[in-house]
Amino acid sequence: MYFSPEPVRNLKLSHKIVSKQQLSENVFVADIEAPLIAKARKPGQFVIVCTRGNYSERIPLTIAGADASKGTIRLIWQRVGKSTAEMSDMKVGDEIDNIAGPLGKPTHIEKFGTVVCIGGGIGAAPLLPIAEGMKKAGNKLISILGARTKELLILQEEFAAISDEIIIVTDDGSVGKKALVTEPLKEICQRSPKPELAVAIGPAIMMKFCCQTTAPLNVPTVVSLNTIMIDGTGMCGGCRVEVDSKPMFVCVDGPEFDGHKVNFDLMMKRMTAYRDLEQESLKKYKDHACKIGL
């Protein structure tokens, strides 16, 4: 006997931007209506965003936060290519056509002891929910935030509110200490007792050197390779990386991996594959002038 399923009524097919602001040069944050994702998401997971439905590129963005009571998720992105430029130009009240998620394997969170979280530039965005989860699990949380300059530093207040210790570094010394994130990371890993875990998210070169810093000191290190993702489903193969000498796909096998086993040199080489096309697409978007009605 066949039973017809209950019809779905008032299904929301678009996602309204309820708040939006600019955090730093080319970096934006928005709270967006996505009630089912807000309830289900866990730290470390991401969504696929299509701003204009079938007419736009699929872009993966890590969920930087969520409010299940309001039915919103928080996304933070950097204007880099055409799709992120489109999102940057959208206003409060505008609607994003499609958001799919949550996707990816959640961060493994438990009470480790002392956890040091290292965020470089916009990497602080996906790091924040992980740091919040680690603190909630009862860990002592040490946060290191780094950026090229003061104007590019984001989420400092949010990390300060949850951290037992927070260290700020900038390349030019405009705020905090003039240093790379690896300098305070090494000092923390040389303490007695040393941290039980390090979590590093940021530019690939930063994560590489963080892992080179923690490996000799035997501090387990987790990295998120979300920056290399493209399609987000494992079908395009664009996010293939080498982990422990084996091919892995960041979007379905990750996005988090044991940083000491990641071949960062190969990853950084692969990340340049679509750079020219990305810049060409962005240029066309900037130069586009609507001719309808002319």
HELIX and SHEET records of a PDB file:
HELIX    1   1 PRO A   35  ALA A   40  1                                   6    
HELIX    2   2 GLY A   53  TYR A   55  5                                   3    
HELIX    3   3 LYS A   82  ASP A   89  1                                   8    
HELIX    4   4 GLY A  121  GLY A  123  5                                   3    
HELIX    5   5 ALA A  124  LYS A  136  1                                  13    
HELIX    6   6 LYS A  150  LEU A  152  5                                   3    
HELIX    7   7 GLN A  156  ILE A  162  1                                   7    
HELIX    8   8 THR A  182  CYS A  189  1                                   8    
HELIX    9   9 ALA A  204  THR A  214  1                                  11    
HELIX   10  10 ALA A  215  LEU A  217  5                                   3    
HELIX   11  11 ASN A  226  ILE A  228  5                                   3    
HELIX   12  12 VAL A  250  ASP A  253  1                                   4    
HELIX   13  13 GLY A  259  LYS A  261  5                                   3    
HELIX   14  14 PHE A  264  ARG A  270  1                                   7    
HELIX   15  15 ARG A  275  ASP A  287  1                                  13    
SHEET    1   A 7 GLU A  95  ILE A  96  0                                        
SHEET    2   A 7 HIS A  15  SER A  24 -1                                        
SHEET    3   A 7 VAL A  27  GLU A  33 -1                                        
SHEET    4   A 7 THR A  72  GLN A  78 -1                                        
SHEET    5   A 7 ILE A  59  ASP A  67 -1                                        
SHEET    6   A 7 PHE A  46  CYS A  50 -1                                        
SHEET    7   A 7 ASN A  98  LEU A 103 -1                                        
SHEET    1   B 7 LYS A 177  LYS A 178  0                                        
SHEET    2   B 7 GLU A 165  THR A 170  1                                        
SHEET    3   B 7 LYS A 140  ALA A 147  1                                        
SHEET    4   B 7 THR A 114  GLY A 120  1                                        
SHEET    5   B 7 LEU A 197  ILE A 201  1                                        
SHEET    6   B 7 THR A 221  SER A 224  1                                        
SHEET    7   B 7 GLU A 256  ASP A 258 -1                                        
SHEET    1   C 2 ARG A 240  VAL A 243  0                                        
SHEET    2   C 2 LYS A 246  PHE A 249 -1                                        
END                                                                             
